[in-house]
């Protein structure tokens, strides 16, 4: 009987991307350190679900006016939205939209911003929410990943 050679995992097989956070609004308060901690804790679970993540990812927290401009310029839709993700690794999340949603569902603004950031990371990882079944899967993944990140970043 031949012995199998032991396999070793490469340390550079799928390195996690670098994350950079940009806080470009001041009107809506949130805990930026907690947001960054939650998103960093969520990153490994998002990495490579169906597609590899970009080597670097920028997450910008912006206000309504900036989000409405991006929404109009790139998607042709007027008004702000919660999150817009570009495939090259740029995620924009809207703090006022997150704050409004957070008050509806008894989250903090920071938790809702993390939820939206995870949504963006999942888009970068190859998930979409165009079809109802895909949207349901994405929502389940977001909730699962956020709950795990909340436990690990405590």
MIDOSE-1310 file (N, C-alpha, C; in nm, 2 decimals, decimal comma, always signed):
residues 154
xxxx	+0,08/-0,12/+0,00/+0,00/+0,00/+0,00/+0,09/+0,12/+0,00; +0,06/+0,22/-0,09/+0,14/+0,34/-0,10/+0,09/+0,44/+0,00; +0,19/+0,51/+0,06/+0,15/+0,61/+0,15/+0,13/+0,74/+0,07; +0,03/+0,81/+0,12/+0,00/+0,94/+0,05/+0,09/+1,05/+0,11
xxxx	+0,13/+1,13/+0,03/+0,21/+1,25/+0,07/+0,12/+1,34/+0,15; +0,17/+1,40/+0,26/+0,09/+1,50/+0,32/+0,07/+1,62/+0,24; -0,04/+1,68/+0,25/-0,07/+1,81/+0,17/-0,05/+1,93/+0,26; +0,00/+2,03/+0,21/+0,02/+2,15/+0,29/-0,06/+2,26/+0,22
xxxx	-0,12/+2,35/+0,30/-0,20/+2,46/+0,25/-0,10/+2,58/+0,23; -0,12/+2,64/+0,12/-0,04/+2,76/+0,08/-0,09/+2,88/+0,16; +0,00/+2,95/+0,22/-0,04/+3,07/+0,30/-0,09/+3,18/+0,21; -0,06/+3,17/+0,08/-0,10/+3,28/-0,01/-0,21/+3,23/-0,10
xxxx	-0,27/+3,12/-0,07/-0,38/+3,06/-0,16/-0,49/+3,16/-0,19; -0,55/+3,21/-0,09/-0,66/+3,31/-0,10/-0,65/+3,41/+0,01; -0,55/+3,50/+0,00/-0,54/+3,60/+0,11/-0,66/+3,69/+0,11; -0,69/+3,73/+0,23/-0,80/+3,83/+0,24/-0,76/+3,96/+0,18
xxxx	-0,86/+4,03/+0,12/-0,82/+4,16/+0,07/-0,80/+4,27/+0,18; -0,74/+4,37/+0,14/-0,72/+4,48/+0,24/-0,85/+4,56/+0,24; -0,89/+4,61/+0,35/-1,01/+4,70/+0,36/-0,97/+4,84/+0,40; -1,03/+4,94/+0,34/-1,01/+5,08/+0,37/-1,14/+5,14/+0,39
xxxx	-1,16/+5,21/+0,50/-1,29/+5,28/+0,53/-1,27/+5,43/+0,52; -1,37/+5,49/+0,46/-1,37/+5,63/+0,44/-1,51/+5,69/+0,49; -1,50/+5,77/+0,59/-1,62/+5,83/+0,65/-1,64/+5,97/+0,60; -1,73/+5,98/+0,50/-1,74/+6,11/+0,42/-1,87/+6,18/+0,45
xxxx	-1,92/+6,16/+0,57/-2,04/+6,23/+0,61/-2,03/+6,25/+0,76; -2,10/+6,36/+0,81/-2,09/+6,39/+0,95/-2,23/+6,40/+1,01; -2,33/+6,41/+0,93/-2,47/+6,43/+0,98/-2,53/+6,32/+1,06; -2,50/+6,20/+1,02/-2,56/+6,08/+1,09/-2,45/+6,01/+1,18
xxxx	-2,48/+6,01/+1,31/-2,38/+5,95/+1,40/-2,38/+5,80/+1,40; -2,26/+5,74/+1,41/-2,25/+5,60/+1,42/-2,11/+5,57/+1,48; -2,09/+5,45/+1,53/-1,96/+5,41/+1,59/-1,87/+5,35/+1,48; -1,78/+5,44/+1,43/-1,70/+5,40/+1,32/-1,60/+5,28/+1,35
xxxx	-1,55/+5,28/+1,48/-1,46/+5,17/+1,52/-1,54/+5,04/+1,52; -1,66/+5,04/+1,57/-1,74/+4,92/+1,58/-1,78/+4,87/+1,44; -1,81/+4,96/+1,35/-1,84/+4,93/+1,21/-1,72/+4,86/+1,15; -1,61/+4,92/+1,16/-1,49/+4,86/+1,10/-1,46/+4,72/+1,16
xxxx	-1,48/+4,70/+1,29/-1,45/+4,58/+1,35/-1,55/+4,47/+1,30; -1,68/+4,50/+1,29/-1,78/+4,41/+1,24/-1,75/+4,37/+1,10; -1,71/+4,46/+1,01/-1,69/+4,43/+0,87/-1,56/+4,34/+0,86; -1,46/+4,38/+0,93/-1,34/+4,30/+0,93/-1,37/+4,15/+0,98
xxxx	-1,45/+4,14/+1,08/-1,49/+4,01/+1,13/-1,57/+3,93/+1,03; -1,65/+4,00/+0,95/-1,73/+3,94/+0,85/-1,65/+3,90/+0,72; -1,54/+3,96/+0,69/-1,47/+3,95/+0,57/-1,44/+3,80/+0,53; -1,38/+3,72/+0,63/-1,35/+3,58/+0,59/-1,47/+3,50/+0,54
xxxx	-1,58/+3,53/+0,60/-1,70/+3,45/+0,56/-1,75/+3,49/+0,42; -1,72/+3,61/+0,38/-1,77/+3,66/+0,25/-1,67/+3,62/+0,14; -1,54/+3,60/+0,18/-1,44/+3,58/+0,08/-1,46/+3,45/-0,01; -1,47/+3,47/-0,14/-1,47/+3,36/-0,23/-1,60/+3,27/-0,23
xxxx	-1,71/+3,32/-0,19/-1,83/+3,24/-0,20/-1,85/+3,18/-0,33; -1,85/+3,26/-0,44/-1,85/+3,21/-0,57/-1,75/+3,27/-0,66; -1,70/+3,39/-0,62/-1,59/+3,46/-0,70/-1,49/+3,51/-0,60; -1,36/+3,52/-0,64/-1,26/+3,58/-0,55/-1,29/+3,73/-0,53
xxxx	-1,26/+3,78/-0,41/-1,28/+3,92/-0,39/-1,16/+4,00/-0,45; -1,18/+4,13/-0,48/-1,07/+4,21/-0,53/-0,96/+4,21/-0,42; -0,84/+4,25/-0,46/-0,73/+4,25/-0,36/-0,75/+4,36/-0,26; -0,82/+4,47/-0,29/-0,84/+4,57/-0,20/-0,99/+4,62/-0,22
xxxx	-1,05/+4,66/-0,10/-1,19/+4,70/-0,10/-1,19/+4,83/-0,02; -1,26/+4,93/-0,08/-1,28/+5,06/-0,02/-1,43/+5,07/+0,02; -1,46/+5,10/+0,14/-1,60/+5,12/+0,19/-1,61/+5,26/+0,23; -1,70/+5,33/+0,17/-1,72/+5,47/+0,20/-1,86/+5,49/+0,25
xxxx	-1,86/+5,56/+0,37/-1,99/+5,59/+0,43/-2,02/+5,73/+0,39; -2,13/+5,75/+0,32/-2,17/+5,88/+0,26/-2,31/+5,93/+0,30; -2,34/+6,05/+0,27/-2,47/+6,10/+0,30/-2,57/+6,09/+0,18; -2,69/+6,14/+0,20/-2,80/+6,12/+0,11/-2,76/+6,19/-0,03
xxxx	-2,71/+6,31/-0,03/-2,68/+6,38/-0,15/-2,58/+6,31/-0,24; -2,47/+6,26/-0,17/-2,37/+6,19/-0,25/-2,42/+6,06/-0,30; -2,50/+5,98/-0,22/-2,56/+5,86/-0,26/-2,66/+5,88/-0,38; -2,74/+5,98/-0,37/-2,84/+6,01/-0,47/-2,76/+6,04/-0,61
xxxx	-2,65/+6,11/-0,60/-2,57/+6,14/-0,72/-2,52/+6,01/-0,78; -2,46/+5,92/-0,70/-2,40/+5,80/-0,75/-2,52/+5,71/-0,81; -2,63/+5,70/-0,74/-2,74/+5,62/-0,78/-2,79/+5,67/-0,92; -2,80/+5,80/-0,93/-2,85/+5,86/-1,06/-2,74/+5,84/-1,17
xxxx	-2,62/+5,87/-1,14/-2,52/+5,87/-1,24/-2,48/+5,73/-1,29; -2,49/+5,63/-1,21/-2,44/+5,50/-1,25/-2,56/+5,40/-1,27; -2,67/+5,42/-1,21/-2,79/+5,33/-1,22/-2,91/+5,39/-1,28; -2,90/+5,53/-1,30/-3,02/+5,60/-1,36/-3,14/+5,60/-1,28
xxxx	-3,12/+5,59/-1,15/-3,24/+5,60/-1,05/-3,22/+5,72/-0,96; -3,33/+5,79/-0,94/-3,32/+5,91/-0,86/-3,33/+5,87/-0,71; -3,27/+5,95/-0,63/-3,28/+5,93/-0,48/-3,17/+5,84/-0,43; -3,15/+5,85/-0,29/-3,05/+5,77/-0,23/-3,10/+5,62/-0,21
xxxx	-3,00/+5,54/-0,19/-3,03/+5,40/-0,16/-2,94/+5,35/-0,05; -2,95/+5,23/-0,01/-2,87/+5,19/+0,11/-2,72/+5,16/+0,07; -2,70/+5,08/-0,04/-2,57/+5,04/-0,07/-2,55/+5,03/-0,22; -2,44/+5,07/-0,27/-2,41/+5,05/-0,41/-2,26/+4,99/-0,42
xxxx	-2,25/+4,88/-0,49/-2,12/+4,81/-0,50/-2,07/+4,82/-0,65; -1,94/+4,85/-0,66/-1,88/+4,84/-0,79/-1,79/+4,72/-0,80; -1,78/+4,65/-0,91/-1,71/+4,52/-0,91/-1,56/+4,53/-0,89; -1,50/+4,65/-0,90/-1,36/+4,67/-0,88/-1,32/+4,68/-0,74
xxxx	-1,42/+4,68/-0,65/-1,39/+4,68/-0,50/-1,43/+4,80/-0,43; -1,53/+4,88/-0,48/-1,57/+5,00/-0,41/-1,71/+4,98/-0,37; -1,74/+5,01/-0,24/-1,87/+4,99/-0,18/-1,91/+5,13/-0,12; -2,02/+5,18/-0,15/-2,07/+5,30/-0,09/-2,20/+5,27/-0,01
xxxx	-2,20/+5,31/+0,12/-2,31/+5,29/+0,20/-2,36/+5,42/+0,26; -2,49/+5,44/+0,26/-2,55/+5,56/+0,30/-2,60/+5,56/+0,44; -2,53/+5,65/+0,52/-2,56/+5,65/+0,66/-2,70/+5,70/+0,69; -2,76/+5,80/+0,63/-2,90/+5,84/+0,66/-3,00/+5,73/+0,63
xxxx	-2,98/+5,66/+0,52/-3,07/+5,55/+0,48/-3,06/+5,44/+0,58; -2,93/+5,41/+0,62/-2,91/+5,30/+0,73/-2,98/+5,34/+0,86; -2,97/+5,47/+0,90/-3,03/+5,52/+1,02/-3,18/+5,50/+1,02; -3,24/+5,54/+0,91/-3,39/+5,53/+0,89/-3,43/+5,38/+0,90
xxxx	-3,36/+5,29/+0,83/-3,39/+5,15/+0,83/-3,37/+5,09/+0,97; -3,26/+5,13/+1,04/-3,23/+5,08/+1,17/-3,34/+5,11/+1,27; -3,40/+5,23/+1,26/-3,50/+5,26/+1,35/-3,63/+5,18/+1,33; -3,65/+5,14/+1,20/-3,76/+5,05/+1,17/-3,75/+4,91/+1,22
xxxx	-3,63/+4,86/+1,23/-3,61/+4,72/+1,27/-3,53/+4,70/+1,40; -3,52/+4,81/+1,47/-3,46/+4,80/+1,61/-3,31/+4,76/+1,60; -3,24/+4,80/+1,50/-3,10/+4,79/+1,49/-3,04/+4,92/+1,53; -2,91/+4,93/+1,56/-2,84/+5,05/+1,57/-2,80/+5,09/+1,43
xxxx	-2,77/+5,22/+1,41/-2,72/+5,26/+1,28/-2,59/+5,19/+1,24; -2,51/+5,17/+1,34/-2,38/+5,10/+1,31/-2,41/+4,95/+1,26; -2,50/+4,88/+1,33/-2,53/+4,75/+1,28/-2,59/+4,75/+1,14; -2,67/+4,84/+1,11/-2,73/+4,85/+0,98/-2,63/+4,88/+0,87
xxxx	-2,53/+4,97/+0,91/-2,42/+5,00/+0,82/-2,34/+4,87/+0,79; -2,31/+4,80/+0,90/-2,24/+4,67/+0,88/-2,32/+4,57/+0,79; -2,45/+4,56/+0,81/-2,53/+4,48/+0,73/-2,52/+4,52/+0,59; -2,53/+4,65/+0,56/-2,51/+4,70/+0,42/-2,37/+4,67/+0,36
xxxx	-2,27/+4,69/+0,45/-2,13/+4,66/+0,40/-2,12/+4,51/+0,36; -2,18/+4,42/+0,44/-2,18/+4,28/+0,41/-2,25/+4,25/+0,28; -2,36/+4,32/+0,26/-2,43/+4,31/+0,14/-2,34/+4,34/+0,02; -2,27/+4,45/+0,03/-2,17/+4,49/-0,07/-2,06/+4,38/-0,09
xxxx	-2,01/+4,33/+0,02/-1,91/+4,23/+0,01/-1,96/+4,10/-0,06; -2,08/+4,07/-0,03/-2,14/+3,95/-0,10/-2,16/+3,97/-0,25; -2,19/+4,09/-0,29/-2,19/+4,12/-0,43/-2,06/+4,10/-0,49; -1,95/+4,15/-0,42/-1,82/+4,13/-0,47/-1,78/+3,98/-0,47
xxxx	-1,84/+3,90/-0,39/-1,81/+3,76/-0,38/-1,89/+3,68/-0,48; -1,97/+3,75/-0,56/-2,04/+3,68/-0,67/-2,19/+3,66/-0,65; -2,24/+3,70/-0,53/-2,39/+3,68/-0,51/-2,46/+3,80/-0,57; -2,59/+3,77/-0,61/-2,67/+3,88/-0,66/-2,81/+3,87/-0,60
xxxx	-2,88/+3,97/-0,62/-3,02/+3,98/-0,56/-3,12/+4,02/-0,66; -3,10/+3,98/-0,79/-3,19/+4,02/-0,89/-3,31/+3,93/-0,89; -3,29/+3,80/-0,89/-3,40/+3,70/-0,88/-3,44/+3,68/-0,74; -3,57/+3,65/-0,72/-3,62/+3,63/-0,58/-3,54/+3,52/-0,50
xxxx	-3,52/+3,41/-0,56/-3,44/+3,30/-0,49/-3,30/+3,35/-0,45; -3,24/+3,42/-0,55/-3,10/+3,47/-0,52/-3,11/+3,57/-0,41; -3,21/+3,66/-0,41/-3,22/+3,76/-0,31/-3,24/+3,70/-0,17; -3,32/+3,59/-0,17/-3,35/+3,52/-0,04/-3,22/+3,46/+0,01
xxxx	-3,14/+3,40/-0,08/-3,02/+3,34/-0,03/-2,92/+3,45/+0,02; -2,92/+3,56/-0,05/-2,83/+3,67/-0,01/-2,87/+3,72/+0,12; -3,00/+3,74/+0,15/-3,05/+3,79/+0,27/-3,01/+3,69/+0,39; -3,03/+3,56/+0,36/-2,99/+3,46/+0,47/-2,84/+3,47/+0,50
xxxx	-2,76/+3,48/+0,39/-2,61/+3,49/+0,41/-2,58/+3,62/+0,49; -2,64/+3,73/+0,45/-2,61/+3,86/+0,52/-2,64/+3,84/+0,67; -2,76/+3,79/+0,70/-2,79/+3,77/+0,84/-2,70/+3,68/+0,92; -2,67/+3,57/+0,86/-2,58/+3,47/+0,92/-2,44/+3,53/+0,94
xxxx	-2,39/+3,59/+0,84/-2,25/+3,65/+0,86/-2,25/+3,76/+0,96; -2,35/+3,85/+0,96/-2,36/+3,96/+1,06/-2,37/+3,90/+1,20; -2,45/+3,80/+1,22/-2,46/+3,74/+1,35/-2,33/+3,68/+1,40; -2,26/+3,62/+1,31/-2,13/+3,56/+1,35/-2,03/+3,67/+1,37
xxxx	-2,03/+3,77/+1,29/-1,94/+3,89/+1,31/-1,96/+3,96/+1,45; -2,09/+3,97/+1,48/-2,12/+4,03/+1,61/-2,07/+3,95/+1,73; -2,08/+3,82/+1,72/-2,03/+3,73/+1,82/-1,88/+3,74/+1,83; -1,81/+3,74/+1,72/-1,66/+3,73/+1,72/-1,60/+3,87/+1,75
xx	-1,67/+3,98/+1,73/-1,61/+4,11/+1,75/-1,64/+4,16/+1,89; -1,70/+4,08/+1,97/-1,73/+4,13/+2,11/-1,61/+4,13/+2,19
